[in-house]
Amino acid sequence: MAACLLWPLFAACGQQTAAEAAGAPETRAAHGAGSPVTDDKHSVSTAEVAGQTGSVAANDSLAVGLAALVPDGATLLAHEVIDLNGDGQSDGVLVFRNENSAQGENPCELLVAVHQGEGFTVQAHSRHIVECTYNQVAARAKSLQENLAVNDGVITYTNQLEKGTSVYSFAYDAKRGAWHLVEATNAYPQYNEAQDRTEVVREVVRSPGDVPWGALDAFDPEALGDAFKKNRSIME
C-alpha cells in the first residue's frame, strides 16, 4: 500500500468527539502479546499526526507502523493516536473498511494497536463493532472520524444507523490482559399504538453486572439481546 494513500487521511482528520465514553478501565499498564509490525517501504512525516492528537512523541515509525496494520485495498475511516497504557509511547485505534472482505462478512473493522519496540502490536481487533453490512451510510462513508472517541482510557464507537444509534465502549483489563466491553447503548424510535405517538427507546447494558465480562475480540452485539430487553426505558 502506498503511503500517499494513507497520509492524506491521517492529516485531514482532526480530533473529533463521539458519544460520551462510559466506565473506566481498571488500569492502563501492560502491552498485549504479539509481534511488532513495521514496514520500511513507507516513508511518512508524522509531526502533524502526533501534534493534532496530543501524542507523546512524533517520529516516522508512528505512521509507518500504523499504516502497515491497514490491509492492502482497505480504506482508513477513523483513527486516534494516543497513549493508551501510560508508558509514554503513542498507540493507535484504527477503523477501516476492507473491500476485500469475504462475501457476507462485515467489511468494517476496529483495531487497537500499542507501541512496542520500533513497531506496533495488535492488542485487540473486531469486525462486530463498526456496522457496515446493513448500514449503507457507513458502508459508503469516506470518513467515520466523528464516530470514534478515546477518553480516559475508554474506546467508544457510535454507529449512526438509519433509525437510531448503537454505542459500544471498551476499557483495558490489565489482570486479564485484554480490552473488554464496559457499556453498550441502543437508542431508536418506536411507535406506541395505544397512545398514538412515536417514542424513543433507550437500552443500556453494563458489564460486569447486566452481562458477564467479555473481551473486545469476542464481542457480539447479538448476544446482548436479552440484556437489552431487561434494561429498556422510554426517553422523555
N, C-alpha and C positions, 0 to 999 in steps of 0.2 A: 504494500500500500504506500502510495506516495505521501510524503509528509505534507506537501502543499494542499492535499485534500483535507487533512485533519487540522492543520494550523489555523486556517480562517475560522473554523468552527470554535476552536478554543478562544481565539482572540475576540471574536464577535460577541460571544455570550457574556453578559455581565452577571454579577451575582444576583440571584433572584430569591424570593421567599415564597414557599408554597404554603400548605396548611400548617398551623402551629404544631410543632412536634410535641408528642406526649411521652411521659415517663422519663426515666434516666437510666443510663447503663450502670451496672454495678461497679465497673471500673473501665478505664481505657488504657490498660497497661501492656498487654502482651501481643506479639505478632502471631498470626496463624502459621501453620506448616505449609511448606511448598517450596518451589524453586524460584529464584529471582528471574524476572523476564526482562531482557534487554534486546535492543536491535540497533546495531552500529550503522545500519544503512541510512537511518534517519538523521537529519541534522536540523534541529529546530531551536530557535531562541525562545526561552521560556520566561523572560523577565516580566512580560506583561501578564502571563498566566499567574505567576506567583504573586505579583503585585495586586491584581484585582481581587484575589480571593483571600488575602491575608496569609498566604503560605509562609512558612518559616524560612525557606531557602530557595533562591532562583538558580537553577542550573539546567544545562541541556538534557541531562539524563531524566529530568522530570517528565517533560513532554514526550521524549523518545520512548521511555519505558511505558507510559500510559498509552501512547499511540500503538505500541506493539500488542497491547491487550485487545484492541478492537479488530475483529476478523476482517480479512480482505473482502471488499464489497459491501461492508456494513456502513451505516450512516450514524455518526455520533449525534445524538439528540439532546443530551444534557450532561453536565459534569460539575462536580465540586472538587476543588483541590484544597485540602485542609489536613491539619494534623489530627488524625482520628484517635491516636493512642497516647498522646502526651510525650512522645520521645524526641520531639524537636524536628522531626522529618515530615515532609509533605506527603500525604497519602491521597487517594482519589476514589471518588464514586462516579461511575460512568453509566449512562443509559444509552443504548444503541439499538438500531433496528437492523437485523441481519436478513438481507434479501435472499440469502442462500439457505434459509431455514427449510426444513423438510415440510412437505405439504401437510397442512393441518396443525402444524406446530406454531405456537405464538412466536412471531419474529422478533419481538422486543424483549431485551434483556437488561437486567440491572446487575452491576458488578462492583464489588468492593475490593480495592487493592491497597496494600500497605507497602511503604518503602522498606526495602531490605537490601543491604549491600549497595550495589550500583544499579539495582533494578527494582522491580515490584513483585510482590507475591499476591496472588488472588486469594483473598480471605473468605469471600462469600460470593455466591452467584445464583441468580434465579431467573426463570422465564415466566414466572407466575405473579409478578408484582406489577409490571407495566403492561396493561391490557391493550393489545393492538389487533387481536384476532377479530373481535366483534365491534371494536371501536374504530370506526373509519377515520375519525378526526386524528387520532394518534397514529393510525396506520399510514396516513399520508403527510403527517406533520414534518416540517423542516426543523423544528426545534420544540423540545418539551422542557426547556430550562426552567420555566416558571413552576413546573410541577414538582421539581426536586428541591429539597431543603436539607441541610445538615446543621443542626443546632445542638450545642451542649452534648455532643457525642451520640445524638439520636438522628438516624437517617429516616426521613419521611418522604414518601412519594404519594402524590394525589392524582388519581385517574379522573379526568373530566369526561364523563360519559354523556351519551345523548340525553339521558334523563338522570340527573343526579351526579353524585361523586362517590368514589371509594378511596379511602385514605389509609395507608399502612405505615406504621412506624416500627423501627427496629433499633435495638441497642446491643452493645457488646457485653457478653458474659465472660469475664476473664477466667472464672473457675472451670467453665466448660470449653473455653477457647473458641467461642462461636458467636456470631450475631444471631439475635432471636427476636421474635415478634413481641412487642410490648403493648400495642394497641391497634385495632382496626375499626374503622368507622364507615358506615354506609349512610347516605342521605339521598332520598328520592321522593318524587311526588306520588300520591296515591289518592284515587277518588273515593270519597266516603259517600256511598249511595244513600244511606239513611239520612244524612244531613245535607245531601246535595252540594257537596263542596270538595275541593281538592286540598288535601293536607300534605304536609311534608313529614315523611317518616325518617327517624334517625335511629340507627342501630349501632351500639358501641360494645366492643368486645375487648377485654383486657387480659393480659397474660403476665404472670400466673394469676389465677382467680377464676375467670369465666371459662378459660380453656387452658390445657396443660402447656408447659414450656415447649416451644417449638423453634427449631433452627431456621434461619432465613433460607438456607439451601433447600429445605424440605417444605417450604411454605406452600400451602394450597388453600386459596380463599374459599373453595367449595366446602372444605372441611369445617368451616366456621358457621355453616348454615343454621344448625340448631341453636348455637350460642347466640347468633344474631336475633333469632326469633324470641329468645328469652330476654333479650336486652333491647327491646323495641319501644320507642316512645314517639309521641306526636309533638313536633316543634310548634310552639305557639307563635 
